[in-house]
Every structure is written in structure tokens, then in C-alpha cells.
Amino acid sequence: MDDSTHKGRITKQGIRIYDDVDFAGMDKAGELAAQILDNMVDLVQPGTSTEALDEAITKMVEDAGAKSATIGYKGYQHASCISVNHVVCHGIPGPKVLKQGDILNIDVTVIVDGWFGDTSRMYVAGKPNRKAERLIQVTHDALFKGIEAVKPGNTFGDIGHAIQTYVESQRMSVVRDFCGHGLGRVFHAPPNVLHYGRPGTGAVLEEGMFFTIEPMVNIGRPETKVLADDWTAVTRDKSLSAQFEHSIGVTADGCQIFTLSPGGKFHPTYQTA
């Protein structure tokens, strides 16, 4: 559905302001995306291919009567992106078989009644090593540092600054080549949500803005490169990378997270966080 038919106000930066009733639509789409990712927890095991995981996701989307936002998007043919180890984002599902200790991000976007629910989280095939476990924890916490900065009157620079300063304090790096984005009745819209920045810079947050926050954090350097398939982004130094993503809406006094895990499984299951 074309977002241009929506009656909400648009800021001078091109950011759409949604109405109170629109939160329910986003909540429904976000809940389905999050439920699908909950269902993946038991399927991520050593010996399973990323292709098999994507086939399970495709079936779940269909069974829910929803649509995948990624199948057919710019020629992409899968219901998920699955990014393993040093793949930063946009990993294409395929015959690759997961090994013991592999870490992976699964990113799913569904369309429910015209609304887009977009979320990703980390999984582990078996048990991670200590370094990978720490990377996952820092990335998870960085997302929530960013979310804590979301309230009317703050800026997008405040979000990026909160994420960047925390990650760098943990001697890791924030990927700068990819960012979060506005969404609603479209997959991608203004603003670009950077995961680094200076306080007080960028557009001012207003009640009714919908966007994703999705920091990618590397154990090594922040630089990435895109492979010849034009999708898969990897760390240039081959260091491990992790990502967590929520879709949120700005409320009068903070924000609403549309993609909360129904089963409390947003963090990998080796911890209960």
C-alpha cells in the first residue's frame, strides 16, 4: 500500500507523523514478525542450513496470511536475511550448514494489513565462545541504549550517540555503512537512523514517528564490503559482527516497541535476558 495515501503530517525532513490509531496496525505487524523469530529458536542448530531456516520462515508467513516484504524486493527471493559470523547484514539463505558455535542474525519483515513489521535478532548454533557471547551482549545492550534515548524533544543524533559511546566504551566498533530507517505502510522511508552521532544533531523526535533502530557491531574494525552478489555485506577484517533490530513508534513520553518478543526470546536463549 502506498504511504502517500496516508493522511498523517510530514515534517520538513520528510518524516511522516502517524496517528494514534496507526500504532495498533504496527503493533500487529511487529508482533507477527517477532513471533516468527521466537519460533526460530529451536530450529537454529548445528547441521541445519540457512536455506532450511528461510523455508520455515516462508511457511510461517504464509500460514499467518501475511506477506513477506523481502520476497521480490529489488529482486531478492527470500523471506529473511540470515547473516552468519562475519556477515554484517543481508546474508542470503543458501546451502551453508551451521557449525557448532556459529552466531547468526535472522532479519524478517512481514506485511500485515498494509503495515510493515521489521525486526532481527541474534541466534547461536550450539554454544558460543566467550568472545562471541560478549559481542552479542554488547550489541543487545547498545540497541536498548539507543531506545532509551527515544522521546519527543530528543534528536536522532542523541540515539546514535548513545549507541556509539556505549559500543566504543566496550572496545568494539559501530558499522557506519548501514542504518535504521523509517517505516509504516512502506518498507523504507525517511529518516535514516544512524547508529553513531553527536548529541543534539539531526531531526527532532516527535510523537507519531515510526522507525527502526538496528545497530550492527563488530569486534574488529567498522569497515564493511559488499560481495559480488550485491547483497551480502561482510566485515573487511573478517571479524565477527552482530545486530539486533526493533521497530518502534515515538509516544508522548518515550516510545512503544512494536517487535517485542512474545515469549521473551529476543536475546539468545543461553541467557534469560
C-alpha positions in Angstrom: 0.0 0.0 0.0 1.3 3.4 -0.9 2.1 5.5 2.2 1.4 8.7 0.2 -2.4 8.0 0.6 -2.0 8.3 4.4 -3.3 11.5 5.9 -0.6 12.0 8.6 1.5 15.1 8.6 5.0 15.1 7.1 7.9 17.1 8.7 10.2 19.3 6.7 12.7 16.5 6.8 10.2 14.2 5.0 9.4 12.2 8.1 5.8 11.1 8.4 3.9 11.6 11.6 1.3 8.8 12.2 -1.9 9.0 14.2 -2.7 7.2 17.5 -4.8 4.6 15.6 -1.8 3.6 13.4 0.1 2.3 16.4 -2.3 -0.7 16.5 -1.5 -1.7 12.9 2.2 -1.5 13.5 1.8 -3.5 16.7 0.1 -6.3 14.9 2.7 -6.5 12.2 5.5 -6.3 14.6 4.1 -9.0 16.8 3.9 -11.4 13.9 7.5 -10.7 12.9 8.6 -11.2 16.5 6.6 -14.4 16.9 8.2 -15.9 13.8 11.6 -15.1 15.2 10.6 -16.7 18.5 9.6 -19.9 16.6 13.1 -20.0 15.1 14.9 -20.5 18.4 14.5 -24.3 18.4 15.3 -24.6 14.7 18.8 -23.0 14.8 21.0 -25.9 15.4 24.4 -27.1 14.2 23.9 -29.1 10.9 20.9 -27.0 9.8 21.2 -25.0 6.6 20.3 -21.3 6.4 18.1 -22.3 3.4 16.1 -24.6 5.6 15.6 -21.8 8.2 14.4 -19.5 5.5 11.9 -22.1 4.1 10.5 -22.4 7.7 10.1 -18.6 7.8 8.4 -18.5 4.4 5.9 -21.1 5.5 5.1 -19.3 8.8 4.5 -16.0 6.9 2.1 -17.8 4.5 0.3 -19.7 7.3 -0.3 -16.4 9.1 -2.0 -15.0 6.0 0.7 -12.3 5.8 3.2 -11.3 3.1 6.9 -11.2 3.1 8.3 -7.7 2.4 11.6 -9.0 1.1 10.5 -11.6 -1.4 10.6 -9.7 -4.7 12.2 -6.6 -3.1 14.8 -5.4 -5.6 14.9 -8.9 -7.0 15.5 -10.6 -3.6 14.0 -14.0 -3.4 13.9 -15.0 0.3 11.6 -14.2 3.3 14.6 -13.5 5.5 18.2 -12.3 5.6 20.5 -14.7 7.5 23.9 -13.3 8.4 26.4 -15.7 9.9 29.6 -14.9 11.8 31.5 -12.1 9.9 28.5 -11.3 7.7 27.2 -7.9 8.9 23.8 -7.9 7.2 21.8 -9.0 4.1 23.2 -12.6 4.1 21.3 -14.7 1.5 19.9 -18.0 2.8 21.5 -21.0 1.0 23.0 -24.4 1.4 25.5 -23.2 4.0 25.3 -25.6 7.1 25.6 -24.1 10.5 28.5 -25.3 12.6 28.9 -25.6 16.4 29.4 -22.1 17.8 28.3 -20.1 14.8 26.4 -16.9 15.5 23.8 -15.6 13.2 21.4 -12.7 12.7 17.9 -13.5 11.3 16.1 -10.5 9.9 12.4 -10.7 9.0 9.9 -8.1 7.6 6.3 -9.0 7.2 3.3 -7.0 5.9 0.1 -7.3 7.8 -3.0 -5.3 6.7 -0.6 -3.0 4.8 1.7 -2.4 7.8 5.4 -3.4 7.9 6.8 -5.2 10.9 10.6 -5.3 10.7 12.9 -7.0 13.3 16.1 -9.0 13.7 17.9 -10.7 16.5 20.9 -13.0 17.1 21.0 -16.8 17.5 23.7 -19.3 18.3 24.1 -22.7 16.8 25.0 -24.7 20.0 27.1 -22.7 22.4 29.1 -19.5 21.6 32.6 -18.9 22.6 33.2 -16.2 25.2 34.2 -13.5 22.6 31.0 -14.1 20.6 28.9 -14.2 23.7 30.3 -10.8 24.7 29.7 -9.3 21.3 26.1 -10.4 21.3 25.6 -8.9 24.8 27.2 -5.6 23.9 25.1 -5.3 20.7 21.9 -6.2 22.5 22.6 -3.6 25.2 23.6 -1.0 22.6 20.2 -1.3 20.9 18.5 -0.6 24.2 20.8 2.4 25.0 19.5 3.8 21.7 15.9 3.1 22.5 16.3 4.8 25.9 17.2 8.0 24.1 13.8 8.0 22.2 11.4 10.6 23.4 9.9 13.8 22.0 12.3 16.6 22.0 15.4 14.5 21.7 17.2 14.1 18.3 18.3 11.3 16.1 21.8 12.3 16.9 21.1 11.5 20.6 20.1 8.0 19.6 23.3 7.4 17.6 25.5 9.0 20.2 24.0 6.7 22.9 24.8 3.6 20.8 28.2 4.7 19.6 29.6 5.8 23.0 28.5 2.6 24.7 29.9 0.3 22.0 33.2 2.1 21.8 33.5 2.0 25.6 33.4 -1.8 25.2 36.3 -1.6 22.7 34.1 -2.6 19.8 33.0 -0.6 16.7 29.7 0.5 15.2 29.1 -0.2 11.5 28.5 3.1 9.7 27.7 1.8 6.2 24.1 0.7 7.1 21.5 2.3 9.3 17.9 2.1 10.6 15.0 3.7 8.7 11.5 5.0 8.8 8.7 2.6 8.0 4.9 2.2 8.3 2.9 1.4 5.2 6.2 1.3 3.3 9.3 -0.7 3.9 11.8 2.1 3.9 11.2 5.8 4.4 12.9 8.9 5.9 14.6 9.2 8.3 17.9 7.4 8.1 18.6 6.3 11.7 22.4 6.4 12.2 23.9 4.4 15.0 26.6 7.0 15.7 26.4 10.7 16.0 26.6 13.8 18.1 24.0 14.8 20.8 21.5 17.4 19.7 22.1 16.9 16.0 19.6 15.6 13.4 15.9 15.9 13.2 13.9 16.3 16.4 11.9 13.3 17.6 8.1 13.8 17.5 5.2 11.7 18.8 4.0 9.6 15.9 7.3 8.9 14.2 7.8 5.2 13.3 11.3 3.8 12.6 13.8 1.0 13.2 16.9 1.1 15.3 19.2 -1.8 14.3 22.9 -1.3 15.3 25.5 -3.6 13.8 28.5 -4.0 16.0 31.9 -5.5 15.0 34.5 -7.0 17.3 37.1 -5.5 15.0 37.1 -2.5 12.7 33.8 -0.9 11.4 34.6 -1.1 7.7 32.4 -3.4 5.5 32.3 -4.6 1.9 29.5 -5.9 -0.2 30.2 -9.2 -2.0 29.7 -9.9 -5.7 26.0 -11.0 -5.1 25.3 -7.3 -4.4 23.6 -8.1 -1.1 25.9 -9.8 1.4 27.8 -7.3 3.5 30.8 -8.6 5.4 33.4 -7.1 7.8 36.6 -6.2 5.8 38.8 -7.6 8.5 36.7 -10.8 8.8 35.9 -10.1 12.5 32.7 -11.2 14.0 29.6 -9.0 13.7 26.3 -8.9 15.5 23.0 -7.0 15.1 19.7 -6.5 16.9 16.7 -4.6 15.5 13.4 -3.3 16.8 10.7 -1.3 15.1 9.4 1.5 17.4 6.9 4.4 17.5 7.5 7.6 19.4 4.9 8.2 22.1 4.1 11.2 24.3 6.7 10.3 26.9 9.0 7.8 25.2 8.4 5.0 22.7 6.5 1.8 22.0 8.4 -1.2 20.8 6.3 -3.0 18.1 8.5 -6.0 17.8 8.9 -7.2 21.4 9.4 -11.0 21.7 6.1 -12.6 22.8 8.0 -15.4 24.5 10.8 -13.3 26.0 13.3 -14.8 23.5 14.8 -11.6 21.9 18.1 -12.4 23.5 19.7 -15.8 22.6 18.5 -18.5 24.9 21.8 -19.3 26.6 20.8 -16.3 28.8 17.4 -15.3 30.1 17.9 -11.5 29.5 
